[in-house]
């Protein structure tokens, strides 16, 4: 793989690409899967916290567009696309967990102090 020029932004772009893939995979493997398996207990508050994350995202995207007007459209396009994908993933995971799951959950809710234990 050949990189054009000696511009430091090539390295930054490379790292952003790698970090983005790692973040997408980590997000998709962790949280929606946990929701899918534990939706019966988590569904009542689940989307509230997804939407808190969406508000946080809008704040950061807005700041990025103010700081770097040259790339504002790209920030917004990527951010909005990821918000739509994330919302869909959580809605789908919640639906599956509430209607179709026959697998054991990963959390056991009991009377012990602390709320729940991982199974």
N, C-alpha and C positions, 0 to 999 in steps of 0.2 A: 504494500500500500504506500503510495507516494503522496506526500503533502506538499502543496504548492507554497513556495515562499518561506519566509522565516517569521511570519506574523505570529505573535503570541496568541492571538485569538483562535488560531487553529487548535492549540492545546486546550484552551478553554472550551471550545465547541466539542472537542473529543471527549473531555471529561463530563460535560453536560449530557452528551448522548449516552455515555456509559451509566452515569448516575440516574438518568431518567429511566432507563431500562430496569435497573436495580430497584428503584422506587416503585415502578408500576408492578413488577412481579411481587415485591414485598406486600404492597397494598392489596393486590388481588388474592394472594394466598392467605393472608392473615385475617383481616377484618370481615370481608364478605363470607368467608368460610365459617368463621365463628358465629356470625349472625345466622347463617344457614342452619348450623347445628343446634343453636340455642335460641332460635327465634321465639319460641313459646314464652320464654322468660324475658327476652330483651326487646321484643317488638313494641311494647308500649312506649318506650323512650328512644328507640333506635333512631328514627328519622329526625328527631329533635337534634341529636348530636351530629348527624350527617349534615343537617342544615346549618348548625353552628360552624362546622368546617367550611361550608360553602360561603358563609358570610366572611369568615376569616380570609378565604381565598380572594373574594372580591376586594377586600381591603388591601391585601398585598398586591394584587394585579393593578389596582388603581394607583397605588404608590409607584409601582414599576413604570406605568405609563406616564406618570408625571415626571419622574426622574429621567426617563429615556424615551422621549417622544418619537425618535427615529424608529424604534422597534415596537411602538405601542400596538400596532395592528397585529403583529406576531404574538406579543404577550397575550392579547385578548383572544385571538384565535385559538391558541394552544390552551389557554386557561379555560375558556368556555367549552371547548371540546372535551377536555378532561372532566369538567364539572358534570356535563351531560352523561358521559360514560360512567362516572362514579355513582351518580344518582341512580342510573339504570341498574348497575351492579347491586347496589344495596336493596333496591325495590325487588329485584329478582330473587336475591338471597332470602329476603324476608318472606316473600310469597312461597318459595320452596319450603322454607323452614316451617311455615304455618300450615301448609296444605299437603305436602308430599313427603316429608321426611319420616323414615322409619329407622334411621340410624340412631345409635346412642348419642346422647349429648356429651359435651366435653366438660360440663359443669354440673355439680350436684349442689342443690340448694338445701341447706339443712338448718337446724336450730342452733348450731354451734356459733360461737362468737366470731364475727368477721364476715358473715354473710354467705359465702360459698367456698367450695374447695374444687380444685381441678381434679377431674377423674382420670 
